[in-house]
Amino acid sequence: MKKNMVTLSKIIEGLEMVDSIIDCYYNPKKDEIFLSNIGEYEDLTEDEIDKLLEEAIILPTQYEINEYQIIVDFIETIDNEQMKKELNRLIQGKGAFRRFKDYCFELNIIQDWYKYKDKKYKEIAINWCKQYKLEYK
């Protein structure tokens, strides 16, 4: 029997949906992502949901993804010391993500941020696949 191939873009999409309340799961039988609130599976019985969750693999949590650290790492890639200093200042305290994105937009480096973030999410997805010995495309 041929092993299912994981679609990496689906895993990345799942990673982007993760937050502090909702976990994302991967169903290897159907190569699909579903949220912990079950959503489209609401017609299933409790036993069927239990079986689905047993077969599914949880994606990295918000804390394992650590987008704040990804932002810190991105700031380190910036050559302009003044921009770097200002970004480091802006990511302190409540509202850090919004201020960071607004300033990146202002500096016209928002596309650089999105490319960097996409690359990091892809790395996380690949490492997750390797951890569970899943082939991916």
Buried (B, 14 or more C-beta within 10 A) or exposed (E): EEEEEBBBEBBBBBBBEBEEEEBBBBBBEEBBBBBBEBEEBEEEEEEEEEEBBEEBBBBBBBEEBBBEEBBEEBBEEBEEEEBBEBBBEBBEEEEEEEBBBEBBEEBEBBEBBEEBBEEBBBEBBBEBBEEEEBEBE
